[in-house]
Amino acid sequence: MSRAPNRSSVARKLVLGVIGLSILVSTLAAVAAFAVFYDKAARQQVTSLSHYVDERLVVEERLFSDLRTVHAAATGALLRRLPALEGPELDRQFDAFFPLQADGTRRSVPALFDGLNGPGGDRLYGLAAFMADGRHVSREDKALLLAAARAVAEVGEAHLGRYDNLYFFTPSDRMVMFGPLRDDRLMFYRKTAPASFTMAPEEAAQIALPSLNPGRVTRCTKLRQIIYKSGKGQPRGTGCVTPLDLGGRHVGAFGTTVLIGENLLGSAADRLPGSATLIVSETGELIASPGYRAGADLRPEDIAARKVLARMDETLARMRAAGGRHGVVESPEGDALVAYGQMFGPSWRLLIVLPKSAVLRTALESALTVLVVGLLAVGLLSTVALVLIRRSVVKPLEALAAWAGARGRGAPLEAVEARTDEIGALARALREARGEADDLLATLEHRVRERTAELEKANQAKSSFLANMSHELRTPLNGVVATGDLLVKEARSKRSRELAELVAASGRLLEHVLTDILDFSKIEAGEMRLTPIAFDLDGCVPRIAEIHRSAAEAKGLTLTCTVSPAARGVWVGDEIRVAQILSNLLSNAVKFTETGGVTLAADADEGGLRLTVSDTGIGFPCEESERIFRRFEQADASTTRKFGGTGLGLSICASLCRLMGGSIQARSNPGEGSTFTVVLPLERAEASAVAAQATTEAAGREGLRILLAEDHPTNQRVVRLILEPAGVELTVVDDGRKALDAFEGGDFDVVLMDLQMPVMDGLEATAAIRALEISTGRARTPIVALTANALDEHVAASRQAGADRHVSKPIHASVLLGVLQELTADPASVSANPHRAA
């Protein structure tokens, strides 16, 4: 139901009262002002305007004239340091500060920006450098750039409060800059500048050349946007440079960027009453104004200044005709006086626009009669307004505030709620809102507890599911992987060895699939860890290709695998994670290819190792090349319906690449196939490293007495097959109680303990053995947790129980034999680090 406008509104009362009193005061002031002081006040304002522009010109010129002193100090600092830079120390220091990059450039090391102690105890910081052709730097240029780096750091720090940067550049595209307070942290020169970056076409470089600056003086560029400043809008600025000549030859220039928004706002904001202060370029472009903030325009009330800017060409012509560095002219419209002054450096002009109406207004405001009338009017207006506001607004609001502070338990608000104005409506709405809030709070705590319990229950269910799935799958997989590894060693013919290798590799692939599920959980939690080892790329890459060859041939596809001569040999990295990435990429390539073939290529890269998987499959739009690496996503929803898959494989690949410090990129077009390129920053290793690992696999100690606690017959047989060729004495029991009894009555060198067993589990049995050793004074016997429980919490539990090592199933012969060799060859290593996982 609508209501008619409320004639008793508080706002209406206040507005009508203020308007009436303001009209009365304004009328009295105007009548009094026109009666006195007009001519005299106007002449005084014109005189003040002329003096003021002269004073402001001196102040604003100092910003640019001081730059000559700064650049001269930097030149002196460079010349003082230059003679000392020679000999082998020059090359060492240059390479240490500005190392050669892979793209052929030289850039400053991060420590030069973050801070380091240089020779002689001086501290360098806030520095960045870029050199386009880093491979060909003469010794003269090396000394020049090292001296310049220290010069700009020394002088730039001394003037940091006024200029936020100081830099030196050469005609051959080499630059060092000091700017520790810049928002961009100089990342363009330190990291992102392309190798082709050049300053030669820039105006700052041009005005330093002898042909354009024969006087070799400080000159400034035209106004331009400054992109390195963060925040709302982009400020403008000018670059002022001073050439540096040595031996009559131009070798570079010192420069400083002057930010207009930060350095000239003082002059623009500090102005005579009624005037507008402007700074314009020689061509009439607005540089600063009273309302200038990152490109903002003049204030709406500066009408006269707007008119002057609209006809700036005519205004500049009048100034040139008047002559001199400063003076006063009339605006083209004839309604304002324009005082001007020529600034040193960028040759800008400082303008003060004073409307003739402002002269009149200033005179009127300075008259004694206006002041007296104004004070009386203000006093009267304040008294009336105070009475109205106190009675109509303040007291009702105080009552509302007291009631709200007491959470609705204070004095009743019937009197306030009965009002028909806005305050009455506010009181009624506040009471209704308080009721709704009380109802919500009454149920909120209960709902939070319920939701928290649900989340904890879901998290526990997830952890339990992952742990059970890992154990149940790893137990039978143990027999496949370990048996396959043994068959590879015992195979006599080439074909038998190939078949055994395929079985072992397939088992390992199945292990990797299981690991993917757990890896996804670890990646999500940020707990993924790498295990770098030395591995032979000639064996790793073809083996992964062979695993997927049968699937490719079943679809009539060709699968080609090549390892370039430059990539062959031994590398240091996490072989399992590298194989996991390749397996996921090959699986996708075969899945999404109907005709043609799949190619896997390995080659050396400047950053390490480059692996490429290409196919002739369905492809995808190039704009989807980044989205497909997100978890649970594919390029097209129809892809899932036709080919299946969860969209998790590429997400894991991308996460693993980032974890290794590498990158993965996709390039494709619909119907034209896809190419995935992985670049990993791996390092080379000696071939002897792999040979040492192979030797460890065969290592063992004959006559070792080993107690095995394992309830699964297949796992018992796997351990026997691994250890019998090593000549050990193996005692097998099938639960933890029997293991404790056997240990108490026997003498064993090592105990292999499964964790999940009947009667007494492995954790309880391990703790009991450690307690028995302490009570009887027996020496510590190494215990290896041999279990399908592979999660991090399982490793922590076995360590806490007293296990010396943790070996996860499926068991690899090389890992188990290596652990036994380590524990029995050097018993001191057990006590030194009894809880290291294998």
Secondary structure, DSSP 8 states (H G I E B T S, - for coil): ------TT-HHHHHHHHHHHHHHHHHHHHHHHHTTSSHHHHHHHHHHHHHHHHHHHHHHHHHHHHHHHHHHHHHHHHHHHHGGG--SHHHHHHHHHHS-B-TTS-EE--HHHHH-EE-GGG-EE-SEEEEES-TT---HHHHHHHHHHHHHHHHHHHHTTTT-S-EEEEETTTEEEEE-TT-TTTTHIIIIIS-TT---TTSHHHHTTSTTT-TT---EE---EE--S--SSS--EEEEEEEEEEETTEEEEEEEEEEEHHHHSHHHHHS--TT-EEEEE-TT--EEE-TT-SSS----TT-HHHHHHHHTHHHHHHHHHHH-SSEEEEE-TTSSEEEEEEE-SSS--EEEEEEEHHHHHHHHHHHSHHHHHHHHHHHHHHHHHHHHHHIIIIIHHHHHHHHHHHTTT-SS--HHHHT-SSHHHHHHHHHHHHHHHHHHHHHHHHHHHHHHHHHHHHHHHHHHHHHHHHHHHHHHHHHHHHHHHHHHHHH--SHHHHHHHHHHHHHHHHHHHHHHHHHHHHHHHHT------EEEEHHHHHHHHHHHHHHHHHHTT-EEEEEE-TTT-SEEEE-HHHHHHHHHHHHHHHHHT-SSSEEEEEEEEETTEEEEEEEE-S----GGGTTGGGSTT--S-HHHHHHH---S-HHHHHHHHHHHTT-EEEEEE-TTS-EEEEEEE--EE--HHHHHHHHHHHH---TT-EEEEE---HHHHHHHHHHHGGGT-EEEEESSHHHHHHHHHHS--SEEEE-SS-SSS-HHHHHHHHHHHHHHHT-----EEEEES--SHHHHHHHHHHT-SEEEESS--HHHHHHHHHHHHH-THHHHHSTT---
